[in-house]
Amino acid sequence: MERQHIILKDNSQMKLKDEFTENSVIRYLQNKTMGELTKSGMLIFPNNEEQHIDDDRKVIETTQEKLKSSNLLGFFGNSGDALSIVSRFDDSRNNYFLQYMLSKVYGITPLNFSTGMKSNTGFLDFMVLLFPSILNKALAKGIYKEYQVKRHNNSALKGKIEVARHIKTNVPFTGNISYTNREYSYDNPVIQLIHHTIQFIKHHRRYHRILTASHSTYENIRMIESVATSINGSMEKLIELNRRNVVKHVYYKEYEQLQKLCIAILESQNILFTSDSKEKFYGLVLDGAWLFEEYVNTILGDLFYHPSNTDGTGANYLFSGGAGKIYPDFISRDEGRIIADAKYKPSHNISGPDYHQILSYMYRFDSIEGYYIYPHSIMENAREPKRSMELLEGVNFGAKKGSGKRKQSVTVTKLGIRVPMEVESYEEFKNMMAESEQKLRGDINI
């Protein structure tokens, strides 16, 4: 049967066609929650397993008549079929907006890789491009160490004697003793897995340049290579050992994602070249709202604080005694506080609960100026990317007129980042996005 690749837009709803029900990847994903996918070992960004365990969002939801996608983007496949869920704010065939946000958030440079995933080569491309960023983040904590059982045969006894091995090895007695001990060591399966992944990338004609693209990546690779030893047994056993023993140490939590990424790269390699199994699924899930928020942070990070409920940093409270924990997306660093909220949705979908949330944040921080930052694209039609709204006072009981303006103006502004349309190349798209970002900074009154 011919390989079937389907491309969907996020947050879309469509009639359930035969081509969808025949796609083995859609059949596997349909109606599975994020909690279920977390247990499956699928790569999920952001990496917060505790948060996702009870997450009932679904990548694909099907009924008897319809198929729905959520704000979860991703690339999925097996050796038979493939599925890509890409941003609805992008009209380009090459999904430039998604590539651009990823390049800004993770510091990667697209390698002409196919986010359309016409084959599982596209998935492997994507994993390899993420590798330097995830590696550097993990190595910022130092090289991962764990206790390992080591076998020795010398005269410096420091551990438990292995009687059978000692008799077999040291009779007649020559002064050595066979023993084992536990050592806190860099020589462990996690480091071996990372080292093997580095070797795969280093010797691949398509990928090897990304390992020398930055000084920090180059130095971190040198550190890994200086302590790693060759693996004992097969690569399959090493992967299975790492799959069974996921890094859970709080200090080394960044290694968990690196460990999963290495497994994904090496297993994709096997699927590409050695495996005929159609039961082996691989994939990556990206939270579109989180990705857009982190992208906005690359534009405004020097002007705004960026609390994060994903990793629990920068929390504030509504009330004394620690009641009402809140995480506004962006709080300006200057004393005259400005509150900004990144919304991965069209401007006309920013309404009711969104208004309540930003106004409560503005009241909490004595702010008279708030912004919604959203992707302004083809779906906005003729709407202007900037629209300011003034907060009223008094009562009007449903009438659009009748309330007065405040003595001190309090405004909330919808401010769109223009996403270029009908561009000829990624380079052109990137240059136009840089102009959009500069305009955004100019439109915020800081």
C-alpha positions as CSV (number, residue, x, y, z in Angstrom):
1,M,0.0,0.0,0.0
2,E,1.3,3.5,-0.9
3,R,2.5,5.6,2.0
4,Q,-0.1,8.1,3.1
5,H,0.9,11.5,4.4
6,I,-1.7,13.9,5.6
7,I,-1.2,17.5,6.6
8,L,-3.7,19.3,8.8
9,K,-4.0,22.7,10.3
10,D,-4.3,23.2,14.1
11,N,-7.6,24.2,15.6
12,S,-9.5,23.0,12.6
13,Q,-12.7,21.0,12.1
14,M,-13.5,19.0,9.0
15,K,-15.6,16.1,7.7
16,L,-14.3,12.7,8.6
17,K,-13.1,11.4,5.2
18,D,-12.0,7.9,4.2
19,E,-8.4,9.0,3.8
20,F,-8.4,10.0,7.5
21,T,-9.8,6.7,8.7
22,E,-7.4,4.7,6.5
23,N,-4.3,6.5,7.9
24,S,-2.8,4.3,10.6
25,V,-1.2,7.3,12.4
26,I,-4.6,9.0,12.8
27,R,-6.2,5.8,14.0
28,Y,-3.4,5.5,16.6
29,L,-3.7,9.1,17.8
30,Q,-7.5,9.7,17.6
31,N,-9.1,10.5,21.0
32,K,-5.9,9.8,22.9
33,T,-5.3,12.4,25.6
34,M,-2.0,14.2,26.3
35,G,-1.8,12.1,29.5
36,E,-1.9,8.9,27.5
37,L,0.7,10.2,25.0
38,T,3.0,11.2,27.9
39,K,3.0,7.6,29.1
40,S,3.7,6.3,25.6
41,G,7.2,8.0,25.6
42,M,6.3,10.4,22.8
43,L,8.3,13.6,22.8
44,I,6.3,16.5,24.2
45,F,7.3,20.2,24.3
46,P,7.2,21.8,26.8
47,N,8.6,18.9,28.8
48,N,6.5,18.8,32.0
49,E,5.3,15.3,32.6
50,E,3.5,16.1,35.9
51,Q,1.5,18.8,34.2
52,H,0.6,16.6,31.2
53,I,-0.4,13.5,33.3
54,D,-3.9,14.9,33.9
55,D,-4.1,16.8,30.6
56,D,-7.2,15.7,28.8
57,R,-6.5,17.7,25.6
58,K,-6.4,15.6,22.4
59,V,-4.2,16.0,19.3
60,I,-6.9,14.5,17.2
61,E,-10.6,14.0,18.2
62,T,-13.0,12.1,16.0
63,T,-16.7,11.6,16.0
64,Q,-18.8,9.6,13.5
65,E,-18.9,12.6,11.2
66,K,-16.1,15.0,12.1
67,L,-12.3,15.2,12.8
68,K,-11.1,18.0,15.0
69,S,-7.6,19.2,15.8
70,S,-6.6,21.3,18.8
71,N,-3.8,23.8,19.4
72,L,-1.4,20.9,19.6
73,L,1.0,20.8,16.6
74,G,3.2,17.9,15.7
75,F,4.9,15.4,13.4
76,F,3.9,11.8,13.7
77,G,4.5,8.6,11.7
78,N,5.5,5.0,11.4
79,S,7.1,3.1,8.6
80,G,3.8,3.2,6.7
81,D,2.0,6.6,7.1
82,A,2.7,10.1,8.3
83,L,0.7,13.0,9.8
84,S,1.7,16.7,10.2
85,I,-0.3,19.2,12.1
86,V,0.9,22.7,11.3
87,S,0.0,26.3,12.2
88,R,-3.2,27.7,10.9
89,F,-1.6,31.1,10.8
90,D,0.7,30.1,8.0
91,D,-0.3,30.1,4.3
92,S,3.0,28.9,3.0
93,R,3.4,25.4,1.7
94,N,6.6,25.0,3.7
95,N,5.2,26.0,7.0
96,Y,7.6,28.9,7.5
97,F,5.9,30.4,10.5
98,L,6.3,27.2,12.5
99,Q,10.0,26.8,11.4
100,Y,10.6,30.5,12.3
101,M,9.2,30.2,15.8
102,L,11.2,27.1,16.5
103,S,14.3,28.7,15.2
104,K,13.8,31.7,17.6
105,V,12.9,29.6,20.6
106,Y,15.5,26.9,20.2
107,G,18.2,28.8,18.3
108,I,18.2,26.4,15.4
109,T,18.8,27.2,11.8
110,P,16.5,25.3,9.4
111,L,18.5,22.9,7.2
112,N,16.0,22.9,4.3
113,F,14.2,20.2,6.3
114,S,10.8,19.1,5.4
115,T,8.3,20.1,8.1
116,G,5.7,18.6,5.7
117,M,7.3,15.2,6.6
118,K,6.8,13.7,3.2
119,S,8.8,10.8,4.7
120,N,10.0,10.1,8.2
121,T,13.2,11.8,7.1
122,G,11.5,15.0,8.0
123,F,11.0,13.8,11.6
124,L,14.6,12.8,11.9
125,D,15.7,16.2,10.5
126,F,13.6,18.0,13.1
127,M,15.0,15.9,16.0
128,V,18.6,16.4,14.9
129,L,18.0,20.2,14.6
130,L,16.7,20.3,18.2
131,F,19.6,18.3,19.6
132,P,22.2,21.1,20.1
133,S,19.8,23.3,22.0
134,I,18.6,20.5,24.3
135,L,22.2,19.2,24.8
136,N,23.4,22.6,25.8
137,K,20.5,23.1,28.2
138,A,21.2,19.8,29.9
139,L,25.0,20.2,30.1
140,A,24.6,23.6,31.8
141,K,24.0,21.4,34.9
142,G,27.3,19.6,34.3
143,I,27.9,16.1,33.0
144,Y,25.3,13.6,34.3
145,K,26.6,11.2,37.0
146,E,25.0,8.2,38.6
147,Y,26.0,5.3,40.8
148,Q,27.4,2.3,38.8
149,V,28.5,-1.1,39.9
150,K,32.1,-1.6,39.0
151,R,34.1,-4.8,38.9
152,H,37.8,-4.7,39.9
153,N,40.7,-7.1,40.3
154,N,43.6,-5.5,42.1
155,S,45.2,-5.2,45.6
156,A,43.3,-2.1,46.7
157,L,40.2,-3.8,48.1
158,K,37.4,-1.2,48.3
159,G,34.1,-3.1,48.2
160,K,32.5,-6.5,48.2
161,I,34.6,-9.6,47.4
162,E,33.3,-11.8,44.6
163,V,34.4,-15.2,45.8
164,A,33.7,-17.2,42.7
165,R,35.4,-14.7,40.4
166,H,38.3,-14.3,42.8
167,I,39.0,-18.1,42.9
168,K,38.7,-18.4,39.1
169,T,41.0,-15.4,38.4
170,N,43.5,-15.3,41.3
171,V,44.5,-18.9,42.1
172,P,47.3,-19.3,42.7
173,F,47.2,-16.1,44.7
174,T,49.2,-13.2,43.2
175,G,48.1,-10.4,45.5
176,N,45.0,-9.3,43.6
177,I,41.4,-9.6,44.9
178,S,38.3,-9.6,42.8
179,Y,35.6,-7.3,44.2
180,T,32.8,-4.9,43.2
181,N,31.8,-1.5,44.5
182,R,29.4,1.3,43.6
183,E,31.0,4.4,42.1
184,Y,29.5,7.8,41.3
185,S,30.5,7.8,37.7
186,Y,30.2,9.6,34.3
187,D,30.5,6.1,32.7
188,N,26.7,5.3,32.6
189,P,24.0,4.4,30.1
190,V,22.7,8.0,29.8
191,I,26.1,9.4,28.8
192,Q,26.7,6.4,26.5
193,L,23.4,7.1,24.8
194,I,24.2,10.8,24.3
195,H,27.7,9.9,23.0
196,H,26.3,7.4,20.5
197,T,23.8,10.0,19.2
198,I,26.6,12.5,18.8
199,Q,28.5,9.9,16.7
200,F,25.5,9.3,14.5
201,I,25.1,13.0,13.8
202,K,28.8,13.6,13.4
203,H,29.2,11.0,10.7
204,H,26.0,11.9,8.8
205,R,26.8,14.0,5.7
206,R,23.6,15.9,6.0
207,Y,23.7,16.8,9.7
208,H,27.3,17.0,10.9
209,R,27.7,20.8,10.6
210,I,25.2,21.5,13.3
211,L,27.6,20.1,15.9
212,T,30.1,22.9,15.2
213,A,27.6,25.7,14.6
214,S,28.2,27.2,18.1
215,H,31.2,27.3,20.4
216,S,29.1,26.1,23.4
217,T,27.8,23.0,21.4
218,Y,31.4,22.2,20.3
219,E,32.7,22.4,23.9
220,N,29.9,20.3,25.4
221,I,30.4,17.6,22.8
222,R,34.1,17.6,23.7
223,M,33.2,17.1,27.3
224,I,30.9,14.1,26.5
225,E,33.5,12.5,24.3
226,S,36.2,12.9,27.0
227,V,34.2,10.8,29.5
228,A,32.1,8.4,27.4
229,T,33.1,4.8,26.9
230,S,32.0,2.3,24.3
231,I,28.7,0.6,25.0
232,N,28.5,-2.9,26.4
233,G,26.2,-5.0,24.2
234,S,23.9,-3.8,21.3
235,M,22.4,-0.4,20.6
236,E,19.0,-1.9,21.1
237,K,19.9,-3.0,24.6
238,L,21.3,0.5,25.4
239,I,18.1,2.2,24.2
240,E,15.9,-0.2,26.1
241,L,18.0,0.4,29.3
242,N,17.5,4.1,28.9
243,R,13.8,3.7,28.2
244,R,13.4,1.7,31.4
245,N,15.5,4.1,33.5
246,V,14.4,7.6,32.6
247,V,16.3,10.4,34.4
248,K,14.2,11.6,37.3
249,H,16.8,13.3,39.5
250,V,15.5,16.8,40.3
251,Y,18.8,18.5,39.7
252,Y,19.3,16.8,36.3
253,K,15.7,17.2,35.1
254,E,16.9,18.7,31.8
255,Y,18.5,15.3,31.0
256,E,15.2,13.6,30.8
257,Q,14.2,15.5,27.6
258,L,17.7,15.0,26.2
259,Q,17.5,11.3,26.9
260,K,14.1,11.0,25.1
261,L,15.4,13.0,22.2
262,C,18.4,10.7,21.8
263,I,16.2,7.7,21.8
264,A,13.9,9.3,19.2
265,I,16.9,10.1,16.9
266,L,18.4,6.6,17.1
267,E,15.1,4.8,16.8
268,S,14.1,7.0,13.8
269,Q,17.4,6.0,12.3
270,N,16.4,2.3,12.7
271,I,13.0,2.9,11.3
272,L,14.4,4.7,8.3
273,F,17.0,2.1,7.4
274,T,16.4,-1.3,9.1
275,S,12.9,-1.7,10.3
276,D,9.8,-2.9,8.4
277,S,7.5,-2.9,11.4
278,K,4.4,-0.8,10.9
279,E,3.6,-0.9,14.6
280,K,6.4,1.3,15.7
281,F,5.0,4.9,16.0
282,Y,7.2,7.9,16.6
283,G,6.2,11.6,17.1
284,L,6.5,14.9,18.6
285,V,3.8,17.1,20.1
286,L,4.2,20.9,20.3
287,D,1.8,23.1,22.4
288,G,1.1,25.9,19.9
289,A,0.1,28.4,22.6
290,W,3.3,27.7,24.6
291,L,5.5,27.9,21.5
292,F,4.0,31.3,20.5
293,E,4.4,32.6,24.0
294,E,8.0,31.6,24.1
295,Y,8.5,33.1,20.7
296,V,7.1,36.5,21.9
297,N,9.5,36.3,24.8
298,T,12.4,36.3,22.3
299,I,11.1,39.7,21.1
300,L,10.2,41.3,24.5
301,G,12.4,39.5,27.0
302,D,14.6,42.5,27.6
303,L,11.6,44.7,28.3
304,F,9.3,42.3,30.3
305,Y,9.5,39.8,33.0
306,H,8.2,36.4,31.8
307,P,6.7,34.3,34.6
308,S,6.3,30.6,33.5
309,N,3.6,28.3,34.9
310,T,5.2,25.5,32.9
311,D,8.3,25.3,35.2
312,G,6.8,27.2,38.1
313,T,9.1,30.3,38.0
314,G,8.2,33.9,38.6
315,A,4.8,33.3,40.3
316,N,2.9,36.2,41.9
317,Y,-0.1,36.2,44.2
318,L,-3.4,38.0,44.1
319,F,-3.9,38.0,47.9
320,S,-1.9,38.0,51.1
321,G,-0.9,34.7,52.6
322,G,0.0,33.2,49.2
323,A,-3.6,32.9,48.0
324,G,-4.4,33.1,44.3
325,K,-1.1,32.2,42.5
326,I,-0.9,33.8,39.1
327,Y,1.4,33.7,36.1
328,P,0.9,36.7,33.8
329,D,2.6,36.1,30.5
330,F,4.6,39.4,30.6
331,I,5.0,42.1,33.2
332,S,7.1,45.2,32.2
333,R,10.3,45.7,34.1
334,D,9.7,49.5,34.5
335,E,7.7,50.7,37.5
336,G,4.8,51.9,35.4
337,R,3.7,48.4,34.8
338,I,2.4,47.1,31.5
339,I,0.8,43.7,31.3
340,A,1.0,41.7,28.0
341,D,-0.7,38.4,27.2
342,A,0.4,36.2,24.3
343,K,-2.6,34.7,22.6
344,Y,-2.3,32.0,19.9
345,K,-5.6,32.8,18.4
346,P,-7.2,35.2,15.9
347,S,-8.1,38.6,17.3
348,H,-11.8,38.0,17.0
349,N,-11.5,35.0,19.3
350,I,-9.9,37.1,22.0
351,S,-13.0,37.9,24.2
352,G,-14.9,37.3,27.5
353,P,-12.6,35.2,29.8
354,D,-9.5,36.7,28.1
355,Y,-10.7,40.2,29.0
356,H,-11.5,39.2,32.6
357,Q,-8.0,37.7,33.0
358,I,-5.9,40.6,31.8
359,L,-8.0,43.2,33.7
360,S,-7.5,41.2,36.9
361,Y,-3.8,41.2,36.3
362,M,-3.8,44.9,35.5
363,Y,-5.7,45.7,38.7
364,R,-3.3,43.6,40.7
365,F,-0.2,45.4,39.3
366,D,-1.7,48.9,39.2
367,S,-1.4,48.9,35.4
368,I,-3.4,51.2,33.1
369,E,-2.0,49.6,29.9
370,G,-2.5,46.0,28.7
371,Y,-1.7,44.3,25.4
372,Y,-2.9,41.1,23.7
373,I,-0.2,39.9,21.3
374,Y,-1.4,37.5,18.6
375,P,-0.4,36.3,15.2
376,H,-2.0,38.5,12.5
377,S,-2.3,36.5,9.3
378,I,-4.5,35.7,6.3
379,M,-7.4,34.7,8.5
380,E,-7.7,38.3,9.9
381,N,-9.0,39.4,6.5
382,A,-9.2,43.2,6.5
383,R,-8.8,43.7,10.3
384,E,-6.1,46.1,11.4
385,P,-3.4,44.5,13.5
386,K,-3.7,47.2,16.2
387,R,-7.0,47.9,18.0
388,S,-7.2,49.8,21.3
389,M,-10.1,49.5,23.7
390,E,-10.8,51.9,26.7
391,L,-12.2,50.6,30.0
392,L,-15.5,52.3,30.9
393,E,-16.9,53.2,34.3
394,G,-20.5,53.3,35.6
395,V,-23.4,51.1,34.6
396,N,-25.1,50.7,31.2
397,F,-27.2,47.5,31.7
398,G,-26.4,46.1,28.3
399,A,-26.5,49.3,26.3
400,K,-23.3,49.9,24.2
401,K,-23.5,53.6,25.1
402,G,-24.2,55.2,28.4
403,S,-21.2,54.5,30.4
404,G,-18.6,57.2,30.9
405,K,-14.9,57.2,30.2
406,R,-12.6,57.1,33.2
407,K,-10.7,60.2,34.3
408,Q,-7.5,58.1,34.0
409,S,-7.6,56.2,30.7
410,V,-7.2,52.4,31.1
411,T,-6.6,50.7,27.8
412,V,-6.3,47.2,26.5
413,T,-4.8,46.8,23.0
414,K,-5.0,43.9,20.6
415,L,-1.6,44.0,18.9
416,G,-0.9,41.6,16.0
417,I,2.5,40.4,14.8
418,R,2.1,40.3,11.0
419,V,2.8,36.8,9.6
420,P,4.0,37.3,6.0
421,M,2.0,35.7,3.1
422,E,2.9,34.6,-0.4
423,V,6.6,34.8,0.1
424,E,9.1,33.1,-2.3
425,S,11.7,31.8,0.3
426,Y,12.3,31.3,3.9
427,E,14.9,34.1,3.8
428,E,12.3,36.5,2.6
429,F,9.9,35.3,5.3
430,K,12.6,35.7,8.0
431,N,13.4,39.3,6.9
432,M,9.7,40.3,6.9
433,M,9.2,38.7,10.4
434,A,12.1,40.8,11.7
435,E,10.3,43.9,10.5
436,S,7.1,42.8,12.1
437,E,8.9,42.3,15.4
438,Q,10.5,45.8,15.3
439,K,7.1,47.3,14.7
440,L,5.6,45.4,17.6
441,R,8.3,46.8,20.0
442,G,7.6,50.3,18.7
443,D,3.9,49.9,19.2
444,I,4.3,49.0,22.9
445,N,4.7,52.2,24.9
446,I,7.8,51.5,26.9
